[in-house]
Amino acid sequence: MAEKFYLIAKAKGIKDDFFNRLNFEVFGGTPVVGINANVVVGHGISNRKAITSMVLQTRDVVHADLARKIKEAVGA
């Protein structure tokens, strides 16, 4: 849903830091919490730039060992 807000703001020529934080092309995807492995879910309207960003973000999540850190933090 945030993707749509970004696209509407962009189409209307609104330039604002708040809407820039909703830019799906920059963030690419969202890490999924509560699982036993590193997973990043992409946005449904992802284009080439968004997919590239998601792959780079996934690399960062894997290198940070996010799943293990979350598991250790909750004592699982």
mmJSON file of the N, C-alpha and C atoms, coordinates in Angstrom:
{"data_MODEL":{"atom_site":{
"group_PDB":["ATOM","ATOM","ATOM","ATOM","ATOM","ATOM","ATOM","ATOM","ATOM","ATOM","ATOM","ATOM","ATOM","ATOM","ATOM","ATOM","ATOM","ATOM","ATOM","ATOM","ATOM","ATOM","ATOM","ATOM","ATOM","ATOM","ATOM","ATOM","ATOM","ATOM","ATOM","ATOM","ATOM","ATOM","ATOM","ATOM","ATOM","ATOM","ATOM","ATOM","ATOM","ATOM","ATOM","ATOM","ATOM","ATOM","ATOM","ATOM","ATOM","ATOM","ATOM","ATOM","ATOM","ATOM","ATOM","ATOM","ATOM","ATOM","ATOM","ATOM","ATOM","ATOM","ATOM","ATOM","ATOM","ATOM","ATOM","ATOM","ATOM","ATOM","ATOM","ATOM","ATOM","ATOM","ATOM","ATOM","ATOM","ATOM","ATOM","ATOM","ATOM","ATOM","ATOM","ATOM","ATOM","ATOM","ATOM","ATOM","ATOM","ATOM","ATOM","ATOM","ATOM","ATOM","ATOM","ATOM","ATOM","ATOM","ATOM","ATOM","ATOM","ATOM","ATOM","ATOM","ATOM","ATOM","ATOM","ATOM","ATOM","ATOM","ATOM","ATOM","ATOM","ATOM","ATOM","ATOM","ATOM","ATOM","ATOM","ATOM","ATOM","ATOM","ATOM","ATOM","ATOM","ATOM","ATOM","ATOM","ATOM","ATOM","ATOM","ATOM","ATOM","ATOM","ATOM","ATOM","ATOM","ATOM","ATOM","ATOM","ATOM","ATOM","ATOM","ATOM","ATOM","ATOM","ATOM","ATOM","ATOM","ATOM","ATOM","ATOM","ATOM","ATOM","ATOM","ATOM","ATOM","ATOM","ATOM","ATOM","ATOM","ATOM","ATOM","ATOM","ATOM","ATOM","ATOM","ATOM","ATOM","ATOM","ATOM","ATOM","ATOM","ATOM","ATOM","ATOM","ATOM","ATOM","ATOM","ATOM","ATOM","ATOM","ATOM","ATOM","ATOM","ATOM","ATOM","ATOM","ATOM","ATOM","ATOM","ATOM","ATOM","ATOM","ATOM","ATOM","ATOM","ATOM","ATOM","ATOM","ATOM","ATOM","ATOM","ATOM","ATOM","ATOM","ATOM","ATOM","ATOM","ATOM","ATOM","ATOM","ATOM","ATOM","ATOM","ATOM","ATOM","ATOM","ATOM","ATOM","ATOM","ATOM","ATOM","ATOM","ATOM","ATOM","ATOM","ATOM"],
"id":[1,2,3,4,5,6,7,8,9,10,11,12,13,14,15,16,17,18,19,20,21,22,23,24,25,26,27,28,29,30,31,32,33,34,35,36,37,38,39,40,41,42,43,44,45,46,47,48,49,50,51,52,53,54,55,56,57,58,59,60,61,62,63,64,65,66,67,68,69,70,71,72,73,74,75,76,77,78,79,80,81,82,83,84,85,86,87,88,89,90,91,92,93,94,95,96,97,98,99,100,101,102,103,104,105,106,107,108,109,110,111,112,113,114,115,116,117,118,119,120,121,122,123,124,125,126,127,128,129,130,131,132,133,134,135,136,137,138,139,140,141,142,143,144,145,146,147,148,149,150,151,152,153,154,155,156,157,158,159,160,161,162,163,164,165,166,167,168,169,170,171,172,173,174,175,176,177,178,179,180,181,182,183,184,185,186,187,188,189,190,191,192,193,194,195,196,197,198,199,200,201,202,203,204,205,206,207,208,209,210,211,212,213,214,215,216,217,218,219,220,221,222,223,224,225,226,227,228],
"type_symbol":["N","C","C","N","C","C","N","C","C","N","C","C","N","C","C","N","C","C","N","C","C","N","C","C","N","C","C","N","C","C","N","C","C","N","C","C","N","C","C","N","C","C","N","C","C","N","C","C","N","C","C","N","C","C","N","C","C","N","C","C","N","C","C","N","C","C","N","C","C","N","C","C","N","C","C","N","C","C","N","C","C","N","C","C","N","C","C","N","C","C","N","C","C","N","C","C","N","C","C","N","C","C","N","C","C","N","C","C","N","C","C","N","C","C","N","C","C","N","C","C","N","C","C","N","C","C","N","C","C","N","C","C","N","C","C","N","C","C","N","C","C","N","C","C","N","C","C","N","C","C","N","C","C","N","C","C","N","C","C","N","C","C","N","C","C","N","C","C","N","C","C","N","C","C","N","C","C","N","C","C","N","C","C","N","C","C","N","C","C","N","C","C","N","C","C","N","C","C","N","C","C","N","C","C","N","C","C","N","C","C","N","C","C","N","C","C","N","C","C","N","C","C","N","C","C","N","C","C"],
"label_atom_id":["N","CA","C","N","CA","C","N","CA","C","N","CA","C","N","CA","C","N","CA","C","N","CA","C","N","CA","C","N","CA","C","N","CA","C","N","CA","C","N","CA","C","N","CA","C","N","CA","C","N","CA","C","N","CA","C","N","CA","C","N","CA","C","N","CA","C","N","CA","C","N","CA","C","N","CA","C","N","CA","C","N","CA","C","N","CA","C","N","CA","C","N","CA","C","N","CA","C","N","CA","C","N","CA","C","N","CA","C","N","CA","C","N","CA","C","N","CA","C","N","CA","C","N","CA","C","N","CA","C","N","CA","C","N","CA","C","N","CA","C","N","CA","C","N","CA","C","N","CA","C","N","CA","C","N","CA","C","N","CA","C","N","CA","C","N","CA","C","N","CA","C","N","CA","C","N","CA","C","N","CA","C","N","CA","C","N","CA","C","N","CA","C","N","CA","C","N","CA","C","N","CA","C","N","CA","C","N","CA","C","N","CA","C","N","CA","C","N","CA","C","N","CA","C","N","CA","C","N","CA","C","N","CA","C","N","CA","C","N","CA","C","N","CA","C","N","CA","C","N","CA","C","N","CA","C","N","CA","C","N","CA","C","N","CA","C"],
"label_alt_id":[null,null,null,null,null,null,null,null,null,null,null,null,null,null,null,null,null,null,null,null,null,null,null,null,null,null,null,null,null,null,null,null,null,null,null,null,null,null,null,null,null,null,null,null,null,null,null,null,null,null,null,null,null,null,null,null,null,null,null,null,null,null,null,null,null,null,null,null,null,null,null,null,null,null,null,null,null,null,null,null,null,null,null,null,null,null,null,null,null,null,null,null,null,null,null,null,null,null,null,null,null,null,null,null,null,null,null,null,null,null,null,null,null,null,null,null,null,null,null,null,null,null,null,null,null,null,null,null,null,null,null,null,null,null,null,null,null,null,null,null,null,null,null,null,null,null,null,null,null,null,null,null,null,null,null,null,null,null,null,null,null,null,null,null,null,null,null,null,null,null,null,null,null,null,null,null,null,null,null,null,null,null,null,null,null,null,null,null,null,null,null,null,null,null,null,null,null,null,null,null,null,null,null,null,null,null,null,null,null,null,null,null,null,null,null,null,null,null,null,null,null,null,null,null,null,null,null,null],
"label_comp_id":["MET","MET","MET","ALA","ALA","ALA","GLU","GLU","GLU","LYS","LYS","LYS","PHE","PHE","PHE","TYR","TYR","TYR","LEU","LEU","LEU","ILE","ILE","ILE","ALA","ALA","ALA","LYS","LYS","LYS","ALA","ALA","ALA","LYS","LYS","LYS","GLY","GLY","GLY","ILE","ILE","ILE","LYS","LYS","LYS","ASP","ASP","ASP","ASP","ASP","ASP","PHE","PHE","PHE","PHE","PHE","PHE","ASN","ASN","ASN","ARG","ARG","ARG","LEU","LEU","LEU","ASN","ASN","ASN","PHE","PHE","PHE","GLU","GLU","GLU","VAL","VAL","VAL","PHE","PHE","PHE","GLY","GLY","GLY","GLY","GLY","GLY","THR","THR","THR","PRO","PRO","PRO","VAL","VAL","VAL","VAL","VAL","VAL","GLY","GLY","GLY","ILE","ILE","ILE","ASN","ASN","ASN","ALA","ALA","ALA","ASN","ASN","ASN","VAL","VAL","VAL","VAL","VAL","VAL","VAL","VAL","VAL","GLY","GLY","GLY","HIS","HIS","HIS","GLY","GLY","GLY","ILE","ILE","ILE","SER","SER","SER","ASN","ASN","ASN","ARG","ARG","ARG","LYS","LYS","LYS","ALA","ALA","ALA","ILE","ILE","ILE","THR","THR","THR","SER","SER","SER","MET","MET","MET","VAL","VAL","VAL","LEU","LEU","LEU","GLN","GLN","GLN","THR","THR","THR","ARG","ARG","ARG","ASP","ASP","ASP","VAL","VAL","VAL","VAL","VAL","VAL","HIS","HIS","HIS","ALA","ALA","ALA","ASP","ASP","ASP","LEU","LEU","LEU","ALA","ALA","ALA","ARG","ARG","ARG","LYS","LYS","LYS","ILE","ILE","ILE","LYS","LYS","LYS","GLU","GLU","GLU","ALA","ALA","ALA","VAL","VAL","VAL","GLY","GLY","GLY","ALA","ALA","ALA"],
"label_asym_id":["A","A","A","A","A","A","A","A","A","A","A","A","A","A","A","A","A","A","A","A","A","A","A","A","A","A","A","A","A","A","A","A","A","A","A","A","A","A","A","A","A","A","A","A","A","A","A","A","A","A","A","A","A","A","A","A","A","A","A","A","A","A","A","A","A","A","A","A","A","A","A","A","A","A","A","A","A","A","A","A","A","A","A","A","A","A","A","A","A","A","A","A","A","A","A","A","A","A","A","A","A","A","A","A","A","A","A","A","A","A","A","A","A","A","A","A","A","A","A","A","A","A","A","A","A","A","A","A","A","A","A","A","A","A","A","A","A","A","A","A","A","A","A","A","A","A","A","A","A","A","A","A","A","A","A","A","A","A","A","A","A","A","A","A","A","A","A","A","A","A","A","A","A","A","A","A","A","A","A","A","A","A","A","A","A","A","A","A","A","A","A","A","A","A","A","A","A","A","A","A","A","A","A","A","A","A","A","A","A","A","A","A","A","A","A","A","A","A","A","A","A","A","A","A","A","A","A","A"],
"label_entity_id":["1","1","1","1","1","1","1","1","1","1","1","1","1","1","1","1","1","1","1","1","1","1","1","1","1","1","1","1","1","1","1","1","1","1","1","1","1","1","1","1","1","1","1","1","1","1","1","1","1","1","1","1","1","1","1","1","1","1","1","1","1","1","1","1","1","1","1","1","1","1","1","1","1","1","1","1","1","1","1","1","1","1","1","1","1","1","1","1","1","1","1","1","1","1","1","1","1","1","1","1","1","1","1","1","1","1","1","1","1","1","1","1","1","1","1","1","1","1","1","1","1","1","1","1","1","1","1","1","1","1","1","1","1","1","1","1","1","1","1","1","1","1","1","1","1","1","1","1","1","1","1","1","1","1","1","1","1","1","1","1","1","1","1","1","1","1","1","1","1","1","1","1","1","1","1","1","1","1","1","1","1","1","1","1","1","1","1","1","1","1","1","1","1","1","1","1","1","1","1","1","1","1","1","1","1","1","1","1","1","1","1","1","1","1","1","1","1","1","1","1","1","1","1","1","1","1","1","1"],
"label_seq_id":[1,1,1,2,2,2,3,3,3,4,4,4,5,5,5,6,6,6,7,7,7,8,8,8,9,9,9,10,10,10,11,11,11,12,12,12,13,13,13,14,14,14,15,15,15,16,16,16,17,17,17,18,18,18,19,19,19,20,20,20,21,21,21,22,22,22,23,23,23,24,24,24,25,25,25,26,26,26,27,27,27,28,28,28,29,29,29,30,30,30,31,31,31,32,32,32,33,33,33,34,34,34,35,35,35,36,36,36,37,37,37,38,38,38,39,39,39,40,40,40,41,41,41,42,42,42,43,43,43,44,44,44,45,45,45,46,46,46,47,47,47,48,48,48,49,49,49,50,50,50,51,51,51,52,52,52,53,53,53,54,54,54,55,55,55,56,56,56,57,57,57,58,58,58,59,59,59,60,60,60,61,61,61,62,62,62,63,63,63,64,64,64,65,65,65,66,66,66,67,67,67,68,68,68,69,69,69,70,70,70,71,71,71,72,72,72,73,73,73,74,74,74,75,75,75,76,76,76],
"pdbx_PDB_ins_code":[null,null,null,null,null,null,null,null,null,null,null,null,null,null,null,null,null,null,null,null,null,null,null,null,null,null,null,null,null,null,null,null,null,null,null,null,null,null,null,null,null,null,null,null,null,null,null,null,null,null,null,null,null,null,null,null,null,null,null,null,null,null,null,null,null,null,null,null,null,null,null,null,null,null,null,null,null,null,null,null,null,null,null,null,null,null,null,null,null,null,null,null,null,null,null,null,null,null,null,null,null,null,null,null,null,null,null,null,null,null,null,null,null,null,null,null,null,null,null,null,null,null,null,null,null,null,null,null,null,null,null,null,null,null,null,null,null,null,null,null,null,null,null,null,null,null,null,null,null,null,null,null,null,null,null,null,null,null,null,null,null,null,null,null,null,null,null,null,null,null,null,null,null,null,null,null,null,null,null,null,null,null,null,null,null,null,null,null,null,null,null,null,null,null,null,null,null,null,null,null,null,null,null,null,null,null,null,null,null,null,null,null,null,null,null,null,null,null,null,null,null,null,null,null,null,null,null,null],
"Cartn_x":[0.815,0.0,0.869,1.99,2.876,3.378,3.521,3.995,3.035,1.741,0.731,0.782,0.94,1.06,2.249,3.342,4.537,4.259,3.632,3.361,2.406,1.408,0.469,1.21,2.037,2.798,3.74,4.38,5.299,4.546,3.385,2.593,2.094,1.844,1.366,2.511,3.738,4.897,5.241,4.741,5.02,6.415,7.263,8.618,8.739,8.768,8.764,9.548,10.337,11.127,10.262,9.057,8.169,7.829,7.409,7.046,8.26,9.417,10.631,10.945,10.54,10.749,9.851,8.841,7.931,8.345,9.473,9.922,10.333,9.463,9.708,10.915,11.277,12.443,13.735,13.765,14.963,15.063,13.94,13.972,13.804,13.122,13.045,12.168,12.277,11.506,11.549,10.898,10.798,11.276,12.203,12.599,11.407,11.241,10.169,10.738,10.059,10.509,9.64,10.231,9.477,9.641,10.717,11.006,12.405,12.776,14.084,15.14,14.85,15.818,15.66,16.649,16.572,15.667,14.616,13.681,13.36,13.379,12.958,11.856,10.711,9.575,9.561,9.499,9.465,8.072,8.002,6.73,6.091,4.789,4.062,4.254,4.619,4.767,6.236,7.094,8.538,8.946,9.79,10.385,11.854,12.602,14.009,14.815,14.646,15.395,15.022,13.725,13.272,13.82,13.833,14.348,15.847,16.566,18.0,18.211,17.418,17.522,17.2,16.203,15.826,16.956,17.602,18.716,19.854,20.156,21.21,20.812,19.545,19.065,19.135,18.763,18.824,20.255,21.199,22.612,22.993,22.535,22.847,22.206,20.97,20.269,21.0,21.443,22.169,23.508,24.252,25.545,25.392,24.277,24.023,23.555,23.226,22.742,21.52,20.596,19.416,18.586,18.328,17.484,18.091,19.384,20.042,19.98,20.221,20.192,18.81,17.785,16.412,16.117,16.522,16.299,16.993,18.219,18.947,18.3,17.801,17.201,15.921,15.165,13.914,14.121,15.341,15.659,15.103,14.927,14.375,15.453],
"Cartn_y":[-1.183,0.0,1.261,1.207,2.375,2.714,1.673,1.913,2.832,2.61,3.402,4.865,5.095,6.477,7.172,6.438,7.012,7.367,6.449,6.692,7.868,7.998,9.127,10.438,10.474,11.689,12.045,11.035,11.259,11.796,11.216,11.643,13.079,13.49,14.853,15.849,15.363,16.242,16.643,15.899,16.202,15.69,16.592,16.206,16.456,15.377,15.473,14.283,14.522,13.445,12.297,12.608,11.554,10.589,11.105,10.249,9.537,10.14,9.478,8.22,8.19,6.991,5.84,6.134,5.107,4.611,5.084,4.741,3.278,2.446,1.015,0.687,1.59,1.33,1.378,2.186,2.32,1.171,0.822,-0.174,-1.594,-1.757,-3.058,-4.089,-4.277,-5.311,-5.131,-6.074,-6.003,-7.317,-7.266,-8.501,-9.071,-10.391,-11.058,-11.536,-11.184,-11.54,-12.687,-13.577,-14.661,-15.975,-16.105,-17.327,-17.8,-18.943,-19.518,-19.267,-18.409,-18.115,-16.66,-16.162,-14.793,-14.76,-13.939,-13.811,-12.338,-11.886,-10.528,-10.65,-10.025,-10.086,-8.816,-8.988,-7.852,-7.265,-6.039,-5.365,-5.862,-5.877,-6.408,-5.655,-4.392,-3.593,-3.33,-4.204,-3.999,-3.961,-3.001,-2.903,-3.34,-3.163,-3.595,-2.941,-1.634,-0.923,-1.452,-1.69,-2.193,-3.594,-4.435,-5.796,-5.761,-4.891,-4.734,-4.296,-3.33,-2.866,-3.992,-4.813,-5.915,-6.935,-7.246,-8.197,-7.656,-6.371,-5.762,-5.736,-5.452,-5.449,-6.858,-7.857,-9.244,-9.628,-9.2,-9.456,-8.881,-7.658,-7.026,-7.776,-8.238,-8.994,-10.307,-10.983,-12.247,-12.006,-10.988,-10.696,-10.266,-9.627,-9.218,-10.394,-11.525,-12.728,-12.4,-11.695,-11.179,-12.272,-13.37,-14.439,-15.0,-15.25,-15.801,-14.807,-13.539,-12.517,-12.381,-12.444,-12.368,-13.595,-14.755,-16.007,-15.955,-15.478,-15.357,-14.33,-13.229,-12.171,-12.632,-13.514,-13.97,-15.26,-15.782,-16.961,-18.249,-18.274,-19.481,-20.502],
"Cartn_z":[0.0,0.0,0.0,0.688,0.717,-0.677,-1.516,-2.882,-3.626,-3.419,-4.127,-3.675,-2.378,-1.881,-2.534,-2.642,-3.271,-4.726,-5.442,-6.866,-7.063,-6.193,-6.288,-6.035,-4.982,-4.662,-5.81,-6.379,-7.491,-8.709,-8.998,-10.151,-9.995,-8.77,-8.508,-8.346,-8.486,-8.39,-6.969,-5.986,-4.584,-4.253,-3.787,-3.389,-1.899,-1.156,0.294,0.857,1.897,2.494,2.992,3.503,3.979,2.846,1.719,0.601,0.02,0.102,-0.378,0.427,1.696,2.524,2.089,1.284,0.779,-0.603,-1.105,-2.452,-2.514,-3.076,-3.166,-4.03,-4.942,-5.797,-4.997,-3.95,-3.126,-2.124,-1.494,-0.425,-0.948,-2.039,-2.705,-2.04,-0.755,-0.075,1.424,2.106,3.555,4.159,5.122,5.798,6.574,6.529,7.251,8.58,9.666,11.01,11.527,12.306,12.901,12.154,11.427,10.684,11.033,10.528,10.858,9.795,8.849,7.792,7.369,6.644,6.14,4.91,4.968,3.851,3.664,2.421,2.091,1.046,1.313,0.397,-0.438,-1.752,-2.661,-2.78,-3.232,-3.445,-4.738,-4.769,-5.909,-7.206,-7.128,-8.348,-8.671,-8.194,-8.364,-9.832,-10.133,-11.46,-11.342,-12.402,-12.413,-11.289,-11.088,-10.044,-8.664,-8.425,-7.126,-6.864,-7.886,-7.719,-7.43,-8.109,-7.83,-6.384,-5.926,-4.538,-3.564,-3.902,-3.024,-2.921,-4.023,-3.999,-3.125,-3.264,-2.44,-0.967,-0.689,0.691,1.268,0.484,0.94,1.279,0.452,0.736,2.106,2.387,3.667,4.838,4.647,5.694,5.975,4.921,5.083,5.778,5.337,5.971,7.423,7.758,9.145,9.998,9.349,10.032,10.891,10.269,10.961,11.618,10.914,11.472,12.758,12.755,13.957,15.112,14.818,15.868,16.482,15.664,16.189,17.044,16.546,17.29,18.647,18.695,19.951,20.879,20.32,21.122,21.817,21.17,21.765,22.558,22.551,23.334,22.748,21.449,20.811,20.545],
"occupancy":[1.0,1.0,1.0,1.0,1.0,1.0,1.0,1.0,1.0,1.0,1.0,1.0,1.0,1.0,1.0,1.0,1.0,1.0,1.0,1.0,1.0,1.0,1.0,1.0,1.0,1.0,1.0,1.0,1.0,1.0,1.0,1.0,1.0,1.0,1.0,1.0,1.0,1.0,1.0,1.0,1.0,1.0,1.0,1.0,1.0,1.0,1.0,1.0,1.0,1.0,1.0,1.0,1.0,1.0,1.0,1.0,1.0,1.0,1.0,1.0,1.0,1.0,1.0,1.0,1.0,1.0,1.0,1.0,1.0,1.0,1.0,1.0,1.0,1.0,1.0,1.0,1.0,1.0,1.0,1.0,1.0,1.0,1.0,1.0,1.0,1.0,1.0,1.0,1.0,1.0,1.0,1.0,1.0,1.0,1.0,1.0,1.0,1.0,1.0,1.0,1.0,1.0,1.0,1.0,1.0,1.0,1.0,1.0,1.0,1.0,1.0,1.0,1.0,1.0,1.0,1.0,1.0,1.0,1.0,1.0,1.0,1.0,1.0,1.0,1.0,1.0,1.0,1.0,1.0,1.0,1.0,1.0,1.0,1.0,1.0,1.0,1.0,1.0,1.0,1.0,1.0,1.0,1.0,1.0,1.0,1.0,1.0,1.0,1.0,1.0,1.0,1.0,1.0,1.0,1.0,1.0,1.0,1.0,1.0,1.0,1.0,1.0,1.0,1.0,1.0,1.0,1.0,1.0,1.0,1.0,1.0,1.0,1.0,1.0,1.0,1.0,1.0,1.0,1.0,1.0,1.0,1.0,1.0,1.0,1.0,1.0,1.0,1.0,1.0,1.0,1.0,1.0,1.0,1.0,1.0,1.0,1.0,1.0,1.0,1.0,1.0,1.0,1.0,1.0,1.0,1.0,1.0,1.0,1.0,1.0,1.0,1.0,1.0,1.0,1.0,1.0,1.0,1.0,1.0,1.0,1.0,1.0,1.0,1.0,1.0,1.0,1.0,1.0],
"B_iso_or_equiv":[0.0,0.0,0.0,0.0,0.0,0.0,0.0,0.0,0.0,0.0,0.0,0.0,0.0,0.0,0.0,0.0,0.0,0.0,0.0,0.0,0.0,0.0,0.0,0.0,0.0,0.0,0.0,0.0,0.0,0.0,0.0,0.0,0.0,0.0,0.0,0.0,0.0,0.0,0.0,0.0,0.0,0.0,0.0,0.0,0.0,0.0,0.0,0.0,0.0,0.0,0.0,0.0,0.0,0.0,0.0,0.0,0.0,0.0,0.0,0.0,0.0,0.0,0.0,0.0,0.0,0.0,0.0,0.0,0.0,0.0,0.0,0.0,0.0,0.0,0.0,0.0,0.0,0.0,0.0,0.0,0.0,0.0,0.0,0.0,0.0,0.0,0.0,0.0,0.0,0.0,0.0,0.0,0.0,0.0,0.0,0.0,0.0,0.0,0.0,0.0,0.0,0.0,0.0,0.0,0.0,0.0,0.0,0.0,0.0,0.0,0.0,0.0,0.0,0.0,0.0,0.0,0.0,0.0,0.0,0.0,0.0,0.0,0.0,0.0,0.0,0.0,0.0,0.0,0.0,0.0,0.0,0.0,0.0,0.0,0.0,0.0,0.0,0.0,0.0,0.0,0.0,0.0,0.0,0.0,0.0,0.0,0.0,0.0,0.0,0.0,0.0,0.0,0.0,0.0,0.0,0.0,0.0,0.0,0.0,0.0,0.0,0.0,0.0,0.0,0.0,0.0,0.0,0.0,0.0,0.0,0.0,0.0,0.0,0.0,0.0,0.0,0.0,0.0,0.0,0.0,0.0,0.0,0.0,0.0,0.0,0.0,0.0,0.0,0.0,0.0,0.0,0.0,0.0,0.0,0.0,0.0,0.0,0.0,0.0,0.0,0.0,0.0,0.0,0.0,0.0,0.0,0.0,0.0,0.0,0.0,0.0,0.0,0.0,0.0,0.0,0.0,0.0,0.0,0.0,0.0,0.0,0.0,0.0,0.0,0.0,0.0,0.0,0.0],
"pdbx_formal_charge":[null,null,null,null,null,null,null,null,null,null,null,null,null,null,null,null,null,null,null,null,null,null,null,null,null,null,null,null,null,null,null,null,null,null,null,null,null,null,null,null,null,null,null,null,null,null,null,null,null,null,null,null,null,null,null,null,null,null,null,null,null,null,null,null,null,null,null,null,null,null,null,null,null,null,null,null,null,null,null,null,null,null,null,null,null,null,null,null,null,null,null,null,null,null,null,null,null,null,null,null,null,null,null,null,null,null,null,null,null,null,null,null,null,null,null,null,null,null,null,null,null,null,null,null,null,null,null,null,null,null,null,null,null,null,null,null,null,null,null,null,null,null,null,null,null,null,null,null,null,null,null,null,null,null,null,null,null,null,null,null,null,null,null,null,null,null,null,null,null,null,null,null,null,null,null,null,null,null,null,null,null,null,null,null,null,null,null,null,null,null,null,null,null,null,null,null,null,null,null,null,null,null,null,null,null,null,null,null,null,null,null,null,null,null,null,null,null,null,null,null,null,null,null,null,null,null,null,null],
"auth_seq_id":[1,1,1,2,2,2,3,3,3,4,4,4,5,5,5,6,6,6,7,7,7,8,8,8,9,9,9,10,10,10,11,11,11,12,12,12,13,13,13,14,14,14,15,15,15,16,16,16,17,17,17,18,18,18,19,19,19,20,20,20,21,21,21,22,22,22,23,23,23,24,24,24,25,25,25,26,26,26,27,27,27,28,28,28,29,29,29,30,30,30,31,31,31,32,32,32,33,33,33,34,34,34,35,35,35,36,36,36,37,37,37,38,38,38,39,39,39,40,40,40,41,41,41,42,42,42,43,43,43,44,44,44,45,45,45,46,46,46,47,47,47,48,48,48,49,49,49,50,50,50,51,51,51,52,52,52,53,53,53,54,54,54,55,55,55,56,56,56,57,57,57,58,58,58,59,59,59,60,60,60,61,61,61,62,62,62,63,63,63,64,64,64,65,65,65,66,66,66,67,67,67,68,68,68,69,69,69,70,70,70,71,71,71,72,72,72,73,73,73,74,74,74,75,75,75,76,76,76],
"auth_comp_id":["MET","MET","MET","ALA","ALA","ALA","GLU","GLU","GLU","LYS","LYS","LYS","PHE","PHE","PHE","TYR","TYR","TYR","LEU","LEU","LEU","ILE","ILE","ILE","ALA","ALA","ALA","LYS","LYS","LYS","ALA","ALA","ALA","LYS","LYS","LYS","GLY","GLY","GLY","ILE","ILE","ILE","LYS","LYS","LYS","ASP","ASP","ASP","ASP","ASP","ASP","PHE","PHE","PHE","PHE","PHE","PHE","ASN","ASN","ASN","ARG","ARG","ARG","LEU","LEU","LEU","ASN","ASN","ASN","PHE","PHE","PHE","GLU","GLU","GLU","VAL","VAL","VAL","PHE","PHE","PHE","GLY","GLY","GLY","GLY","GLY","GLY","THR","THR","THR","PRO","PRO","PRO","VAL","VAL","VAL","VAL","VAL","VAL","GLY","GLY","GLY","ILE","ILE","ILE","ASN","ASN","ASN","ALA","ALA","ALA","ASN","ASN","ASN","VAL","VAL","VAL","VAL","VAL","VAL","VAL","VAL","VAL","GLY","GLY","GLY","HIS","HIS","HIS","GLY","GLY","GLY","ILE","ILE","ILE","SER","SER","SER","ASN","ASN","ASN","ARG","ARG","ARG","LYS","LYS","LYS","ALA","ALA","ALA","ILE","ILE","ILE","THR","THR","THR","SER","SER","SER","MET","MET","MET","VAL","VAL","VAL","LEU","LEU","LEU","GLN","GLN","GLN","THR","THR","THR","ARG","ARG","ARG","ASP","ASP","ASP","VAL","VAL","VAL","VAL","VAL","VAL","HIS","HIS","HIS","ALA","ALA","ALA","ASP","ASP","ASP","LEU","LEU","LEU","ALA","ALA","ALA","ARG","ARG","ARG","LYS","LYS","LYS","ILE","ILE","ILE","LYS","LYS","LYS","GLU","GLU","GLU","ALA","ALA","ALA","VAL","VAL","VAL","GLY","GLY","GLY","ALA","ALA","ALA"],
"auth_asym_id":["A","A","A","A","A","A","A","A","A","A","A","A","A","A","A","A","A","A","A","A","A","A","A","A","A","A","A","A","A","A","A","A","A","A","A","A","A","A","A","A","A","A","A","A","A","A","A","A","A","A","A","A","A","A","A","A","A","A","A","A","A","A","A","A","A","A","A","A","A","A","A","A","A","A","A","A","A","A","A","A","A","A","A","A","A","A","A","A","A","A","A","A","A","A","A","A","A","A","A","A","A","A","A","A","A","A","A","A","A","A","A","A","A","A","A","A","A","A","A","A","A","A","A","A","A","A","A","A","A","A","A","A","A","A","A","A","A","A","A","A","A","A","A","A","A","A","A","A","A","A","A","A","A","A","A","A","A","A","A","A","A","A","A","A","A","A","A","A","A","A","A","A","A","A","A","A","A","A","A","A","A","A","A","A","A","A","A","A","A","A","A","A","A","A","A","A","A","A","A","A","A","A","A","A","A","A","A","A","A","A","A","A","A","A","A","A","A","A","A","A","A","A","A","A","A","A","A","A"],
"auth_atom_id":["N","CA","C","N","CA","C","N","CA","C","N","CA","C","N","CA","C","N","CA","C","N","CA","C","N","CA","C","N","CA","C","N","CA","C","N","CA","C","N","CA","C","N","CA","C","N","CA","C","N","CA","C","N","CA","C","N","CA","C","N","CA","C","N","CA","C","N","CA","C","N","CA","C","N","CA","C","N","CA","C","N","CA","C","N","CA","C","N","CA","C","N","CA","C","N","CA","C","N","CA","C","N","CA","C","N","CA","C","N","CA","C","N","CA","C","N","CA","C","N","CA","C","N","CA","C","N","CA","C","N","CA","C","N","CA","C","N","CA","C","N","CA","C","N","CA","C","N","CA","C","N","CA","C","N","CA","C","N","CA","C","N","CA","C","N","CA","C","N","CA","C","N","CA","C","N","CA","C","N","CA","C","N","CA","C","N","CA","C","N","CA","C","N","CA","C","N","CA","C","N","CA","C","N","CA","C","N","CA","C","N","CA","C","N","CA","C","N","CA","C","N","CA","C","N","CA","C","N","CA","C","N","CA","C","N","CA","C","N","CA","C","N","CA","C","N","CA","C","N","CA","C","N","CA","C","N","CA","C","N","CA","C","N","CA","C"],
"pdbx_PDB_model_num":[1,1,1,1,1,1,1,1,1,1,1,1,1,1,1,1,1,1,1,1,1,1,1,1,1,1,1,1,1,1,1,1,1,1,1,1,1,1,1,1,1,1,1,1,1,1,1,1,1,1,1,1,1,1,1,1,1,1,1,1,1,1,1,1,1,1,1,1,1,1,1,1,1,1,1,1,1,1,1,1,1,1,1,1,1,1,1,1,1,1,1,1,1,1,1,1,1,1,1,1,1,1,1,1,1,1,1,1,1,1,1,1,1,1,1,1,1,1,1,1,1,1,1,1,1,1,1,1,1,1,1,1,1,1,1,1,1,1,1,1,1,1,1,1,1,1,1,1,1,1,1,1,1,1,1,1,1,1,1,1,1,1,1,1,1,1,1,1,1,1,1,1,1,1,1,1,1,1,1,1,1,1,1,1,1,1,1,1,1,1,1,1,1,1,1,1,1,1,1,1,1,1,1,1,1,1,1,1,1,1,1,1,1,1,1,1,1,1,1,1,1,1,1,1,1,1,1,1]
}}}
